Amino acid sequence: MSDEVEWLEPEELRSWMTLAALMFKLPGALDYQLQRDSGLTHFEYTVLAGLSESPERSLRMSNLAGFANGSLSRLSHVVKRLERRGFVERRPSEDDRRITVATITDAGFEQLVAAAPGHVATVRKYVIDALSPEQLQQLKVIGDQILEKVDPDKDC
């Protein structure tokens, strides 16, 4: 391995700094709106959304962690909080009792449905409406290319 660093050119550095700022500020804006309006974090919202879109509104915890882009440990803590609020239930899988399955409850689904309009409006405000249709297509392609490098096993 070479000890020589390939430093970023000025334009590369500007692009990187913009992306870095976006990675910090956008999640904060999404979290702020969701917590203010519905008492959910963005990660909690994503967990509930993943469950709501799954067959029987249930997923194995490992699959849910992949969907939510979080570790199994982080997911376990969040699901425990959601369980205490009555939004999620956990149970052993019928196929393999070593596997835990999470299911969104009716109360969790109602919470998600109530939170969705504000969340979608925030996503639209900060991302969708800020870009042209062509830029949105480019964003998808660029995001997929970066995700492929960061997480080659994840389906984009």
N, C-alpha and C positions, 0 to 999 in steps of 0.2 A: 504494500500500500504506500502510496506517495505521501510524503509529509507536506507537499506543497498544496496550499489552499487555493481553490479557484474562487476568488472573491467575486461578489456580485458587481456587475456593471451598474452604473447609475440608474438606468431604466429598469433593470431587474430588481434593484433595491427598492425603487419607488413602488413597483408592482407588489413586491413582497410586503412592504410596510402597509400598503392599503389592505391587502388580504389579512394581515395580522390584526389590524385595527378592526376589520369586519368580524373576524373570529371572536374578538373580545366583546365588541359592542352589540352586535345583533342578538346573541343569546341573552344578554342582560336586558335588552329592550323587550324581548319575548317573555322572559321570566317576570319582569316588572308588571306587564299588562295582565298576565295570567294570575299572578299572586294578588294583585290589586282587585281584579274583577271577580275571581272565582276561588282564590285561596289555593291554587295549584301551582306547582313549579312547572316549567316547560318539560322537564323529564317525566314528572307525574302525568302530565297531559299526554305525552307521547306513549307512555305505558298504557294508559286507559284507551287511547286511540288504537293502539296495536291489538289490544284484547277485543275491542268492539268490532274490528274488521276481520277477526278470525272466526273460523267455523265454531259454532257453539259458544262464541265469545270467550274462548279458552285457548291458552298456549302453554307449552312447556316453558318453564322458567328460562332454560338455556336459549330457546328460540326467541323468547320475549326480550332477553338481554341483547341478542343480535339485532332484533328489530329496532330497539331503542338506542342502539349504539352505546351501550353501557356494559360494565363488567357485571358478572353474576353477583358479586358481593354488593355492589352499589344497588343493583336491582332488588336484591333481597331486603335491604334496608328500606328502600322506597316502598316495596310491596307491603312490608310490615306496617309502615305508616298508613298506606292506603287501606289495609285491612282494619286497622284501628278506627278508621273513619267510616267503615262499612262499604267501601267502594270496590274492594277486591276480596276474593276468597281463595285460599290455597288448599290443595288436597293432593294426595298421592295419585299418580297415574293408575288407571285401571289395568293397563298393559304391563307396567313395570313399577312396582311400589317404591322403587328407589328414586324415581323421577317425580318431581313436583310440578303440578299444573296450576296455573293461575287463571281465574275466571272473573270477569267484571260482573258485579252485581247490578241489579236494577237501579239502585241508588247511585252507583258509579257511572252507569250509562246516562242517567239523568244529569249528573254533574258534568259529564263530558258534553252532552248536548247543550247544556246551558253555557258552557265555557267556549264552545266552538265558534259562535259568531264573532265574539270579540277577538279571539285568536286569529281567525281568518282575516278579519279586518286589519289587524296589526301586520300580518304577513303581507297582505295586499299593499298596505301603506308603505312599508319599508323595503319591500323587494319587488313584488309584481308590478306595481304602478310606477316604480322608479326606472323600469326597463322597457324597451320596445319588445315586440314579439320576437324579433330576430336576436336581440340580446338575451332574452330568456332561453332561446334555443342554444345560444352559445354558452350561457351559464350552465346549462344541463351538460353539455359536452365537456366543458372545462372541469366541472365538478366531478363527473364520472372519471375523467382521466386522472385527476388528483387522487380520488378515492381508490382507484385501481392500484396506484403506487403505495398508498398508505395501508390499504386493506385488500390485498388481491383475492382473498377468499370470499369477500362480500359481494353479493349480487347488487349491481347498481341499478 
